[in-house]
Amino acid sequence: MSFDPTLAVAIAQMRSARRSIRTWAFGMLAGGTTIAVSVFFAYAHGVLGSANAGRFGPRFLIAELGVYVLWLSLVGVVFIAFDLRHGDMRARIAEALDTRSVSNLTMIAGRTLGVVAAVALPVLVTVALLQVLGTVARATGFWMGDPIEPVSLASFLLLDVLVAVFVWTATVLLLSSVFGNRLAVVLVAAMLLALQSWAVTTVPAYLLPAVSVVANSGGWASDITAQFADLDRVLQRSAVLVLGVGICILAAALYPRPAGGSRFRLSVLGTVVALVAVTGLAAVALRGVGTIDKRDGWLAVHRAAATTETAWPDIERITGAARIDPGEQLNLDIALHLRVKEAETPSWTFSFNPGLRVTALRHGEKAIPFVHESGLLTIETGRLMEAGPTFVLSMQAQGVPDPDFGYLDSAADWRRRPGTNLLKFLGTEASVFHRNYVALTPAVHWLPASGSNVDREDPSKRLADFFHLDLAVEVPAGWWVAGPGRQPQGEGASRLHRLRTDSPIQEAALFASDFERIAVNVQGIELELLVTPKHMPNLDYFAEAGDEITKQLTDIFAKLDGTDLAYPERVLSLVEVPSSLRTYRGGWRMDAVRTPGVVLLREEGLPTFRPGYYGREVPADRRQDFLVSRLHIYFLNAWNSGNAYQGLAGNLIASTSPVGTGAVALDAVTRDLAYRVLNPWGPESSVWFSAYSYDTDAVLGSSAWDMIAGLATGHFGSMLGRTSWWRGDMWEEAARTSLAQAGGGQDPHLEFSLLSLKGNALEDIVLGVAGVQKTGALLGELRRRYEGRPFSKDDFLIVANETMADLSGIIDEALHEPALPGFLASPATVVRLADDDTGRSRYHVTVHVYNGEPVAGWLRFAQYDMIWGEGEPIRVPGESSTEIGRVYDAPPDQLWLHPYLSLNRREIRLDLVNSAPPALPDEDGFVGTRPSTWRPPAVEGIVVDDLEPGFTWEGASTRTARRSLVDQYLGWTETLDHGLPVRASEAGAWVRRNVPSAWGSYRRTVAMASPGGTDYRVFFTAELDDGSWHLDYYLPERRIPGRWEGDTERLMYPRLGTMEMKLSAFENADYATGSSRRPVREWSIDFDAGLGETGWNKLGQFDHPGGEIRLEISNRTSGDAVVADAVRWRRAE
């Protein structure tokens, strides 16, 4: 094959493609869609203004933005290349081409290159336009828009686009050579593209490179650790490129044109080249399998060691030096100060990264025998027992820590999830050892840790080992270091840094790079912000608010001092970390990474934050307050492990840890209580994060759906809204499992939902009863008393009782009670009192609350459905009633009960009753709580509610495995609520909704369906005696008043209209929905719900022969929805 003829054919093909309307159509479609999604991402990134908005930052999302331009371009290739030979024949040039002395291989290669060039040109124009728009936006300070990170963009264009388009064009030409029918070519090509799409969304990430010949599925790009391609990516794309060459040769061998050489030899050559490529892809697959096998092998070794460990060596102090040669090697020369716990132990085990090689281990001058395999460092204790209860081991090691050693026992592994799983957006590497940046997290055990590398996140299974650290760290000139106990130092980076802790720690992390540094001294603590030079200009936006930020920080740390929960070290570092660094822990909880002395800031978060949207029209005199408020909002809304307040809170009680019964619950609750104590906006907001919220699979193009849904609704956070760690079935588990029993179990995700649900309720009660000041004092005393050692549940209760009488009983009850209370309430009575001495009006409100369950429960009484700190905790004993009294200066238009945790699940809206006489001049009105004898009145008639067994339904929505295309795009799994889904899987499907004014016992819910689609129906069934009966239908209140003056009223459900109902009577109760047995009698009922009233509405009077009677309701309506809440049968007089 000669190059010049090939080039000539390529140029001719490119000119031909340029004249084709199909080329322009698909080029504009691919480019336009990509630009639209990119602008949407930039808009959402600027508007949302929180750490979660980093998920939309277009600078680091070329792997996601490229999906549209690449896949649409591949579709375009099919329609450009599927009929090239037929096009020649239509143009009557086929015979002329056949007479040319050009080989088939030259013809196919030239045409392939021509199509590649024609298709790649719109891609280049698209990304160039995006870069120009992003650069201009950034240069002009516009509130949205960023250029795409250039290294990742170059990798995408050269390795993904060109290689993918080349191999796919060759494939389409091969199909065209094999099949004479153009329709067959299109159909087979469509099937192959669908197969590739299936692979990307189904095959585990570690195997995906071996089966995805289209493109590698990546996560974030990075400014900090920019990399064009790693070895696996180069191998994979090289193999795919060779595969394309082999397919080209095979296409030439089968091309329906007189051959210029032996077809057989071309076929053999093409097959050999393709087999070489397949061998390369197999090698890539084996590397992926090798990584999984390596981690599984390590996990098995450490699991086995954990089952035989009877005692762990107690590390009291780690001293020595570490030298970092970035990207090359870590050198350790350290001393382990150990204490003997059990003299009879023949050997000790430590977790120590397998990527580090131990070169020496000594006690004094004596070498100590050891084995370091699979990350398990085993030391024979024979000679050490002679040294007494304490001794020092000196150790030298060198190498590069293996990031795969981190989080071996994680409940979810991104490597085993499909390539489109969202976990990768929380980082994939447990450590980073790059020439520009070093991040050594505790998970990789770059320092020896006592015991095996499993169950380290679970305090109920492993006793925490606290130690002090005194480490000299040498780094390149101009680099800064962050870590626990970093000592204050003057301006200017130094080669030598020291980490020396004042308080004991359980683990140590180290971060180093050529950071730019901003530092301020607050309450004797040096607060420093370490950001890479490339991102420091972005933070200049907040420079003018420096004084106000310092003042706010002073208030926060003074507040901690005032609650005896002061920060325990002299330096706190806020450190930017690359997007590839994993920021969630392992084990079954997978909560946010906590590192002593350090708060992590992901590079796609604050360092590239775009807060300008809301500050465009802020007056100059309010500018500083605005900027500080934006920072508060940014962190408080960061439930994706980017909350700096949460990071600080993790440092406040890190020097102690619970053990024994309830340890998991106490660990989570104490940490979140510390966060709520320091929260500058009050203790109402808690933060529970788990990576389960991101453990969901999207499909290709999910962000396009986000854009469409956002434009339609005006809400641009649907991609964030889909990520939630709460499970709908957690309520059933919560009614039979105590908080102290929460653990990994068979379903860790469900267990974490239970832990967060009940743990958050316990926190609310403690803060409500004790207040912020005493809660902080409790945590502070707990830390002071048990610093450097664990505490038990009983220890915690003793400190709680000393802090506030009866608090220990409240906590103990909340920890160990598995059941939940259930509340029923009387209407709230409103009575006008005499005006007070100042002439201000007074209105007395009383309500009776009955707890129908045998266990006590807690609630608050408030004027609105959002509390905003209103109301103190009220305890209602089991199977008892309590009366609540309040006085207001205006008649309330709504009143609510807010259970902390109950079978009601949600807040309860109270009915209001205005009572006569209008004035009671001699009474001040009862305020507070007192026992009551009130009991809920008996229900009139026979009522069937949507949560009772008499309510049934039909339709595809009952099949739990069914998910619509929309659900798949949104990454939603179907969550059932008493059998009905909470989201519609298709038009017309019935779902369950919470409506505060609905009929019900504890819970107030309705079944709801939108019109359209299949005519699915629901049924209210009851057993009645013979006779005449009144039938009533309940409609909940649709409009609820606003929460403050001027606030608009809220709609609880869409507009109702006429409803299709059918009443059927049966002689006995053996009727099953869907059976062919005919009813004895039927009635058609016309009911216009749009004209109905809130409450019971009469449907008519019916003569029933006795037995089963069933009301059937269709989803057909003239309104926007159908609501099925409850029906009532009353015997006619």
MOZI-V407423 format. One record per residue. BURIAL is b if it has 24 or more other C-alpha atoms within 12 Angstrom, else e. Layout:
BURIAL
BURIAL
//
This chain:
e
e
e
e
e
b
b
e
b
b
b
e
b
b
e
b
b
b
e
e
e
b
b
b
b
b
b
b
b
b
b
b
b
b
b
b
b
b
b
b
b
b
b
b
b
b
b
b
b
b
b
b
b
b
b
b
b
b
b
b
b
b
b
b
b
b
b
b
b
b
b
b
b
b
b
b
b
b
b
b
b
b
b
b
b
b
e
e
e
e
e
e
e
e
e
e
e
e
e
e
e
b
b
b
b
b
b
b
b
b
b
b
b
b
b
b
b
b
b
b
b
b
b
b
e
b
b
e
b
b
b
e
b
b
e
e
b
b
e
e
e
b
b
b
b
b
b
b
b
b
b
b
b
b
b
b
b
b
b
b
b
b
b
b
b
b
b
b
b
b
b
b
b
b
b
b
b
b
b
e
e
b
e
e
b
b
e
b
b
b
e
b
b
e
e
b
b
e
b
b
b
b
b
b
b
b
b
b
b
b
b
b
b
b
b
b
b
b
b
b
b
b
b
b
b
b
b
b
b
e
e
b
b
b
b
b
b
b
b
b
b
b
b
b
b
b
b
b
b
b
b
b
b
b
b
b
b
b
b
b
e
e
b
e
e
b
b
e
b
b
b
e
b
b
e
b
b
b
e
b
b
b
b
b
b
e
b
b
b
e
b
b
e
b
b
e
e
b
b
e
b
b
b
e
b
b
e
e
b
e
b
b
b
b
b
b
b
b
b
b
b
b
b
b
b
b
e
e
b
b
b
b
b
b
b
b
b
b
b
b
e
e
e
e
e
e
b
b
b
b
b
b
b
b
b
b
b
b
e
b
b
b
b
e
e
e
e
b
e
b
b
b
b
b
b
b
b
b
b
b
b
e
e
b
b
e
e
e
e
e
b
b
b
b
b
b
b
b
b
b
b
b
b
b
b
b
b
b
b
b
b
b
b
b
b
b
b
b
b
b
b
b
b
b
b
b
b
b
b
b
b
b
b
b
b
b
b
b
b
b
b
b
b
b
b
b
b
b
b
b
b
b
b
b
b
b
b
b
b
b
b
b
b
b
b
b
b
b
b
b
b
b
b
b
b
b
e
e
b
b
b
b
b
b
b
b
b
b
e
e
e
e
b
b
e
b
b
b
b
b
b
b
b
b
b
b
b
b
b
b
b
b
b
b
b
b
b
b
b
b
e
b
b
e
b
b
b
b
b
b
b
b
b
e
b
b
e
b
b
e
b
b
e
e
b
e
e
e
b
b
e
b
b
b
e
b
b
b
b
b
b
e
b
b
b
b
b
b
b
b
b
b
b
b
b
b
b
b
b
b
b
b
b
b
b
b
b
b
b
b
b
b
b
b
b
b
b
b
b
b
b
b
b
b
b
b
b
b
b
b
b
b
b
e
b
e
e
e
e
e
e
e
b
b
b
b
b
b
b
b
b
b
b
b
b
b
b
b
b
b
b
b
b
b
b
b
b
b
b
b
b
b
b
b
b
b
b
b
b
b
b
b
b
b
b
b
b
b
b
b
b
b
b
b
b
b
b
b
b
b
e
b
b
b
b
b
b
b
b
b
b
b
b
b
b
b
b
b
b
b
b
b
b
b
b
b
b
b
e
e
e
e
e
e
e
b
b
b
b
b
e
b
b
b
b
b
b
b
b
b
b
b
b
b
b
e
b
b
b
b
b
b
b
b
e
e
e
b
b
b
b
b
b
b
b
b
b
b
b
b
b
b
b
b
b
b
b
b
b
b
b
b
b
b
b
b
b
b
b
b
b
b
b
b
e
b
b
b
b
b
b
b
b
b
b
b
b
b
b
b
b
e
b
b
e
e
b
b
b
b
b
b
b
b
b
b
b
b
b
b
b
b
b
b
b
b
b
b
b
b
b
b
b
b
b
e
e
e
e
e
e
b
b
b
b
b
b
b
b
b
b
b
b
e
b
b
b
b
b
b
b
b
b
b
b
b
b
e
b
e
b
b
b
b
b
b
b
e
b
b
b
b
b
b
b
b
b
b
e
e
b
b
b
b
b
b
b
b
b
b
b
b
b
b
b
b
b
b
b
b
b
e
e
e
e
e
e
e
e
e
e
e
e
b
b
e
e
b
b
e
e
b
e
e
e
b
e
e
e
e
e
b
b
b
b
b
b
b
e
b
b
b
b
b
b
b
b
b
e
e
e
b
b
e
e
b
b
b
b
b
b
b
b
b
b
b
b
b
b
b
b
b
b
b
b
b
b
b
b
b
b
b
b
b
b
b
b
b
b
b
b
b
b
b
b
b
b
b
b
b
b
e
e
e
b
b
b
b
b
b
b
b
b
b
e
e
e
e
b
b
b
b
b
b
b
b
b
b
e
b
e
e
e
e
e
e
e
e
e
e
e
b
b
b
b
b
b
b
b
b
b
b
b
b
b
b
e
b
e
e
e
e
b
e
e
e
e
e
b
e
e
e
e
e
b
e
b
b
b
b
e
b
e
e
e
b
b
b
b
b
e
b
b
b
e
b
b
b
b
b
b
b
b
b
b
b
b
e
b
e
b
b
b
b
b
b
b
b
b
b
e
e
e
//
